[in-house]
Amino acid sequence: MIFSRSMRASKSWGRGERLALFGLMLAFVGFASYRIHSPGLYMDELLFVPAAMGRHAALQVPYRSWLGIPLMIFPYIGALKAWIYAPIFRPFGVSALTIRLPVILISCGTLALGYAVVRKILSPAWAIAFTAACVVHPGFVLQTKVDWGPVVLMLFFKALCLYFLVKWLETPRLLSWPFIGAIVACSLGFFDKFNFVWFIVAMVVATAAIYGGEICAKAKTAPKGLSAVMVMAIAAAGAAAVLWFVLPLVALPQIHLISGRFFHFWSIYEASSTGAATAFHWFKRPPPIPLWPGWLASAATAGFLLLTLALYCCQRQARFQIHSRALRFSVWCLIMFIVIFMEIVMTPQAGGPHHTLMLFPIDLLACFAAAFVFANMFPLWGRRAAVACCGIAFLIWAGFQIQGLQSHFCRFSDANFFRGRWSPRVEQLADYLNTNGKQFDAIYCVDWGIGQQMRVLCRRDIRKKLRDIWPIFKAWSAEKPDAETMVKAWFPPQKKTLYLTFTDENSVFPETKRNFSQMNALADNPAQPVTTVPPALGAVYELLSAAE
């Protein structure tokens, strides 16, 4: 058996592959921007907007700031995205287009970085195939469109870190610009959202396990004692970040629930990889989407690696070539995948498709590298046959992934398909308030998923009247001693008040509406349905007005 480090791609990018990459990016932009107003603007993708608009414009104070500069927009989300968008919102305003188009373009950068990594490890042709797999990946296309999580900057910095790390492993020196770049990418990813620590831990574990020899060799080239100082400094900084920022926000894992959570998150991973997860959350009647493409990448990775091992063990004397660089890369990605998945399972607060998207595109990287290793074991004729088989399997997989995208696209044209919290009519509601809101003294949001959207889409004079008080209605009970006081406080007879909530079918927390109805019945100035609401808007939202 011959272990080869040859078959590397040339350093210069050919015109054809640049055009292919650009074409794939255009296809991604087309997929992600299709009917860009659908689904409607959602809570997660609007968290950063008040900080980007500025304190005086948004009438909302960031979670943490310094000298008027927002630093944190949530206990575990930094203000990096707000800094990026501030110069966009000033000239162009806040809309679905100005919110979503930039994250789509940032995701094109993620595609380019992923292409560069695979090209460096495998070949340009395999890099094009890998990028095409990312372009038709429903989880990537659909979740980055709405930046659900948020996830877009996480994916970008993860790809950037992988790119720098692969370049650093090629250099003989410990200290080099790729090493600094990887540290900066990890720092920015962590600042963007603290759960980036999942990737950092997995990357450190996998790199130490697979590339420990190279790291030790690099350490010998550094000045005496510098390596130890660097390791201690990085470890101390990482430990301080985890102890200071992460641990206070994380509940202790419940060991007895690990097995159940393992299978639960595996099903979420499958669903998020095929688009079934977004379909379930977005649509009232989700279309049937097969789940097998979701686990195929992991199964194929294991299959290709086992076949490679079997051929090696059975035919030691045959002159097969093993691309050791790609093999180690595949195992490296596989270890990262396993570690990240177990970290998600052990984090009690994790629970959504946007969390399992942390595994993308590591699963595809491992799969393509394993397939490359297997295909390149054979002589030329066998290699062509193996590549053809892999190509056919890829086309079948891609066809089902495109079908998953199409299942979403065909529903984007009709807002009635969407659940209330994802309804495209949220912008119509903001337009209605901008036109009619001036006649009210106060505007109260009764259910979750309305207030944040109105805060960023309505005019400043309307935002001044807006209160997102759904937690009050959710917690109210007629049995509590302050029940009557709360009714008088939120149904004031001296104010003309507008109440916003969802219809029964679209309610997020049904108990909020039940409690609101009970409070309204007890009020001295009960609210009545607004009769001037357009029918399309009334199909999603209920507006009630209490006159003075």
N, C-alpha and C positions, 0 to 999 in steps of 0.2 A: 504494500500500500504506500502510495506517495502522498505526503502532505504538502500541498502547494500554496504559496502565497501570491502566485501569479494571477493572471486574468483580471488585473485591475483596470479600471477605466482610465482613459487619457485625461489629463488635467484640463485641456481646452474643451469647451462646450461647442459642439457643432451647431451649425445653423438649423439643421433639421430638428435637433432635440430642443433647441430654444423655442422654435415655432410650436413644437408639440406641447411643451410645458405651457406656453402662452395660450394655446388653444384649450388645454385642460382647465386653465384658470378662468378663461372666458366661459367655459361650460359650467364651472362651479358658480361663477357670478350669476349666470342665467338661472341655474337651479335655485340658488339661495335668494335671489331678488324677485323671483316669480311672484306676482301679486304681493308686493312688498308690504302692503297694509294687512295682509292675512298671514297668521292669526293677528288678533288685536294686540296692542301694546300691553305687556304683562308686567307684573310687579317687579320681578327680578331685574329686567332690563332697564327699569326706570330708577333703581335705587341711587344711581350715581348722578342723575340729572339735576336735582336741586343743588348739589355741590358744584356741578359744572356751570350752572346758571349764575351762581353767586348768591350770597346770603340775602342781599336786599331784593334781588329779583325773585328768588324762590320763596322768600319769607319762611325759611326753614334753616335751622342751625345744623351743621354737620355733627356727626357723632363726636369727633375730636378735630380740633383745628389749632393752628399756631399762627399768631399775628394775622388772623383773618384768612389764612391759607388752609383749606380742608386737608386733613391728614387721613382720617378714617371716616367712612360713610356708614359703617356697621361695625359691631364689635370684632368681627373677623374679616372685614373687607376694607382694603385700603382705598385711597382716593386717586389712585393712578389713572383709572379710566376717566375720572372727572377732569384731571389735568389735560388729558388728550383731547377731550371733547370741548373744553371751554372755548378755544379759538374757533371751533366749528359752529357752536350755538350762537355766538355773538353776531356773526353776519347772516347766518342762514336760519336761525330760529330752531325751535324744537318741533319735530314731526317724526313720523315713522321713517321717512326717507333719511333724515339727518341722523337718526339714532341707529338705523340698521345698516345703511350702506357702508359706514366706516368699519364696522366689525366684519362685514363681508370681505372688505379689502384687506383687513388685517389677517383674516383667515387665508387669503391668497398668499400672504407671506409665510404662513404655516405650511401651506402646500409646497412652496418653493424650498423651504428649509428641509422638509421631509424628502423632497426629490434629491436635494444635494447630499443628504446623508446616505440614501440608498444608492445613489450613483457612485459615491466614494467607496462603499463597501461591496456593491455588486457590479452593476454595469448600467449604462444609460438606458438600454431597452427595458431592463427590469425596473429601473427607477420610473420610467414612463408608465409601466403597468401598475406599479405601486401607487403613483399619483392618481391614476385613473380609478383605482379602487377607493381612494379617499374621496374623490369627486362624486362618486355614486353612493357613498356611505350615508344612509338616511340620518343616522345619529349626528354625524358631523354637519351635514348640510342644514338640517332642520333646527338643531339646537344652537348652532352658531348664528343662524338667522335671527333668533330671538334672544341670543346670549343668555340662555336659561342657566342660571346658577349663581353668578355668571361664569362662563367657561372659555371665552374667546382668548383673552390674554393668557390664561393658564395654558391653553394648547400652544399658543405662539411661543411663550417662554420655555415650555417643555421642549418644543422642537429646536429652539435656539440653543438650549443647554445641550441637547444631544449632538447637535452639529459641532459646537465648540469642543465637547468632550471627545468626539471621534477624531477631530483634528489634533487635539492635545495628545491623544494616545499615539499618534503618528510621529510626534516630535520627540527628540531624544532628551530634551531638557524638562526639568520639573517646573520651572518658572517660565511661562511664555504667555503671549497674548490670548491664545485659546483657553488657557487655564483661568486667566482673569475674566475672560468673557463668560465662561461657564459659571463662575461664582456670581458675577453680576446678574446673569439670567436667572439663577436660582433666587437671588435676593429680591429681584423685581417680581418674580413669580410668587414668592412668599408674601411680599408686601401687597400684591394684588388680592390674594386670598390665602388665608392661613392654611387651608387644607392642601396647599402645594407641598407641604411638608411630607405628605404621602409619597410624592414622586422623589423628593430629595432623599428620604430614607431608603427607598427602594433602589435608587441609583447608586448610592454609596455601598449598599450591601452587594448589589450585583457587580459593580466595578471591582470591589475588593475580591470577590470570589473568582471572577473571570480574568481580570487584568492585574491581579496583584503583583505578578512578576514584573510587568512593565513598570508599574509604579515604583517598586523597589529599585529597579535599575535607574529610573529617573532621579530618585532620591539620592543616589550615590553621586550624581553629577552636581548636586547643589552644594554650596559651602557647608562646612561641617557645623552641625547643630541647627542649621536653618530649617531643615526638613522637620525636625522635632518641634521647633518653635511654630512652624506653619500648621502642623497637624494639631498642636495644642490650641492655637489661636482659632482655627476653624471649628474645632470641636467645642471650644468654650463659647464661641459666638452662636453656634447652632444650639447648644444646650441652653444658653441664656434666652434665645428666642422661643424655644419650646416651653421652658419653665415660666417665662414672663408673659407670653402671649397665648400659647396654645393650651397648656394644661388647665388654666382657670376656666376655659370655655368647654372643656371636654369632660363628659361624665365617664365614670369608670366602666370598662366593658363588663358585661354580664356573661360570665363564662358558660353558664348553663344554657344560654340562648345562642351560642356560637354556631352550632350545627344547623339550627333552623334558619339563622340569618345567612349562613353560607348558601343554602339552596335558594333562599329568597333573593339574594343579590345576584346569584347566577341567572335567575329568571329575568331580573331587571336588566342585567348586562345583555342577555339575548334580545330582549325587547327593545332596548335602546339602540342596539346595533342594526336592527332591521326597520326601525320606524314604528314598531308596534307601540312603544312607550309614548311617543308623542301623539300618535293617533288616539290612544286611550285617554290621555289628559286633555287633548284639544277638542275632540269631537264627541257629541252626544251619543252617536251610534258609530263606534269605530269600525273601519273596514277590516275584514279578515286579512291578516298579514302573516305568512309563514315565518316561524322562528328559527328554522334550521340554518339560514345564512348567518345567524347571530353566533352560533357556536362552531361554525365550520372552520373559521380561521384558527381557533385553538386546537380543534381536532386535527386539522391538516398539519399544523406545526408538529404536534406529537407524532402523527403518522409519518411525516417525512423524516424526522429525526430517528424514529425507530427503524424505518427502512434503511436509512444510512448506516445505523449501527449493525443491523442484521447483515447487510452486504459486507461490511468491514469484517465482521466475525466469521462469516462463512467463506469469504474468498480473500484471505489475507495476502495470498501470493499474486492475486490478479493486479494488473497495473491500473487500478482505479485511482483517480485523483480526488482528494477531498480538499475543498477550498476552506482551509482551516480558519482564515480570517472571517469568512461568512458564517462558518459553524459557530465560532465563539460569539460572534455578534448575535446570532439567533438565540443561543443559550442565555446570553446576557439579557436580551429583551424578555425572554421567557421568565427569567428570575425576577425581573422588575415587574412583570405582569402579575406573577404569583404574590409577591410581597405587597404590591399596591392593593390587590384584591383582598388580601387578608387584613390589611389596615382598614379598608372600607368596612369589612365585616365586623371588625372589632371596635369601630367608632359608633357609639349609640346614636349620635345625632345624624349620621348618614342614613339616607333612605330614598333617594330619588335617582332618576336616570341621569341627571346632571353630575351626580357623583361617579357613576360607573363610566362616564365619558372620560374620566381620568385615565382609563385603560387604553383609550384610542390615542395614537395609532400604534401603540406598542405591540398590540396583538397582531396587526398587519405586518409590522416590521419583522417580528419573529417568524411569521408564516412565510413571507417572501424570501427571507434569508434561508430558512430551512428548505424551501422548494428549490432555491438556487443551488444549495449544497447537493441535494439529491440529484438534480438534473445534470450537474457538472461532474458527477462521479463517472459517467459513462464515456466511452469513445464518441467520436463525432456523430455516428449514425444513431447510437443509443441516446445521445444527448438531445438530438433533434426530436426523437420520439417522445422523450420525457418532457421536453419543453412543450411539444404539441399537446400532450395529455394535460399538463398544467394549464395551458392556455384555454383548452376546452372547458375545464373545470372552472377557470376564472370567468369565462364568458357566461356560463350558466349562473354562477353566483352573482355576477354583475347584473344579469338580466332580472333576477329576482329582486335585487336591491333597487334597480330602476323602477320596477313594478311597485315597490313600497313607496318610492317618491311619488309616483303617479297616483297612488291611492290618496295621497295628501293633496296633490295639485288639483285633482278633479273636484275636490270639496272646497277649495279656496274661493271659488267663484260665488258661493252662496253662504252668506253670513249665518243663515239659520242652522248650518251644520255644527257650529261651534258652541262649546259650553260658554256660559256667561262670562267667566273670568278671562277667557281668551277671545271674546267677541270683537270683530273689527268695528262694531258699532260704538266702541268706546270713544272714537274720535267724533262721531256724530253726537254723542252725549255732551262732549266738551263744546262743540259748536252750539248746541242748544243752550247750554249754560252761559256761554259768552253772549248769546243774543238775548236771553230772557232772565239771566241771573241778577241783573241790576235791580229788579223789583223786589228782591228778597233781602232781608236783613241778615239771615244766617242760612248756611247750606250744610246739612249734616249727612254723612255717609253711614248707612246703617249696617252694611255688610262688607266683608273683606274683598279687596280686589277692585275698588272703585276710587278710593281717596287718593292714592299715590298717582294714579293716571290723571285725575282732575287737577292735582297740584301742579303738574308740569305742562298740561295741555291748555289750561284755561288762562285767561288774561289775569294780570296782577290784581286788579280790583275784585275779580271773582275769587281768586285764591285767598284774599283777605277774609272772605266770609266762610271759607270752607273749613270744616272740622271732620276729621276721620275718627269717629267715635264708636266704631263697631265693637271694640272690646267691652265698652260699657253696656251695650245692648246684649251682648253675648253672656255677660256675667250677671245681669239683672235677674232678680227673682222676687215674686210677690211676697215670699216668706221672709225676706230679709228686712231688718228694722228700718233701713234707709230707703225702702222701695218707693214710698210716697215722695220723699225728698228728691229722688232721682227723676221721677216723673215731672215734678215741677221745674227741675233744673233744665231738662232737655225738651220740654214742651212749654216754653215760656209764652204766656198769653200776650205779653207786650211786644212780641216780635213776629214778623212774617217770616216763617221758616219753611225751607224746602228740604225734604228728606229723600235721599237716593238709596235705592236698594235693588236687588234683582227680583225677577219674577220667581215664583215657586220652583219652576223647573230648573232655573239657573242659579239658585241660591248656593253659596259656598258653605255657610254655616246656617242651616235651617233654623237653629234655635234663636239666632239673632232676630230673624223676622218674626218668629212666634212671640218672643219677648217684646219686640217693638209693637206688635199688634195689641198685646195686653196693656202695655204702657199707654198706647194711643187711646185705648178704650177708657182708661182711667183719667186721662188728661182733661183739664178744663177747656183746652183749646185743641180739640182733636184734629189731626191732619186728614185731608180728603184727597183722593186721587186727582192729579192734574189732567184735565181733559184735552189740553192742547198738544199733548205729546204725539209726535208722528207715529203711525202704526209700526213701522220698522223698528223704531227705537223702543216702543212699548212692548215689543216681543221679547226684549232682553231685560229691560229695566222698568222698575216702577218708581214713579215720582209722585210724592204726596206733599201737599202744601197746607200749612196751618196759617190762617189769616190772623191779623191782629185783633 
